[in-house]
Amino acid sequence: MTARNYAAKFRDLERNLSMPKKQKVEPIPAPPEWLSEAAQTAWREIVPLIEPDILRTADGPALALLCATYAAWRQLSRDIEGEGYCYEAKTSAGATMQRPNPKVRFLSDASRRLAACLNEFGLTPASARKKPADDDSSFFERGVY
């Protein structure tokens, strides 16, 4: 091999190493049929946000819980927006008083559960900075169910 050929091959190799590699695009698995329609919609919104190397096949039930919790949180938020945080009630004496909407307590609980689920899947700023554990079973390769 001549020096000129060697230099040309070296330039080609150097150029190939500096080019960004195409990432393999994994198909998004379909949501389980038993999830509610709202949770299936949440699945299609949330799954693309999760780093593929974080998900394992065994994470399917936890991901379903995340999507169901997100759907419930979203519905409760809409309900409270329409109904308000309080409602008027009559006392036995006939006076009117403000009572808290019971859905506010449910929304608070759903918010806590949703925050925990989002944290588990690296969807909060703090959890996104953590490095996932090494695992060779790919969620996208095997599917969930």
ChimeraX attribute file (.defattr): number of C-alpha atoms within 10 A of each C-alpha:
attribute: neighborCount
match mode: 1-to-1
recipient: residues
	/A:1	5
	/A:2	7
	/A:3	8
	/A:4	9
	/A:5	10
	/A:6	11
	/A:7	11
	/A:8	12
	/A:9	12
	/A:10	12
	/A:11	12
	/A:12	11
	/A:13	11
	/A:14	11
	/A:15	10
	/A:16	11
	/A:17	10
	/A:18	8
	/A:19	8
	/A:20	7
	/A:21	8
	/A:22	6
	/A:23	6
	/A:24	6
	/A:25	8
	/A:26	12
	/A:27	10
	/A:28	15
	/A:29	17
	/A:30	13
	/A:31	23
	/A:32	15
	/A:33	9
	/A:34	9
	/A:35	15
	/A:36	14
	/A:37	13
	/A:38	15
	/A:39	22
	/A:40	20
	/A:41	15
	/A:42	20
	/A:43	25
	/A:44	15
	/A:45	12
	/A:46	17
	/A:47	18
	/A:48	13
	/A:49	11
	/A:50	15
	/A:51	13
	/A:52	15
	/A:53	16
	/A:54	17
	/A:55	20
	/A:56	18
	/A:57	15
	/A:58	14
	/A:59	14
	/A:60	17
	/A:61	13
	/A:62	13
	/A:63	21
	/A:64	20
	/A:65	18
	/A:66	24
	/A:67	28
	/A:68	22
	/A:69	22
	/A:70	24
	/A:71	22
	/A:72	19
	/A:73	21
	/A:74	16
	/A:75	14
	/A:76	19
	/A:77	19
	/A:78	12
	/A:79	15
	/A:80	16
	/A:81	10
	/A:82	9
	/A:83	12
	/A:84	14
	/A:85	15
	/A:86	15
	/A:87	13
	/A:88	12
	/A:89	13
	/A:90	11
	/A:91	9
	/A:92	7
	/A:93	6
	/A:94	8
	/A:95	9
	/A:96	12
	/A:97	11
	/A:98	11
	/A:99	12
	/A:100	13
	/A:101	15
	/A:102	12
	/A:103	17
	/A:104	17
	/A:105	12
	/A:106	14
	/A:107	19
	/A:108	14
	/A:109	13
	/A:110	19
	/A:111	18
	/A:112	13
	/A:113	17
	/A:114	21
	/A:115	15
	/A:116	14
	/A:117	20
	/A:118	21
	/A:119	15
	/A:120	16
	/A:121	22
	/A:122	19
	/A:123	18
	/A:124	14
	/A:125	10
	/A:126	9
	/A:127	14
	/A:128	16
	/A:129	10
	/A:130	9
	/A:131	10
	/A:132	14
	/A:133	8
	/A:134	8
	/A:135	10
	/A:136	8
	/A:137	13
	/A:138	17
	/A:139	20
	/A:140	17
	/A:141	13
	/A:142	11
	/A:143	16
	/A:144	20
	/A:145	12
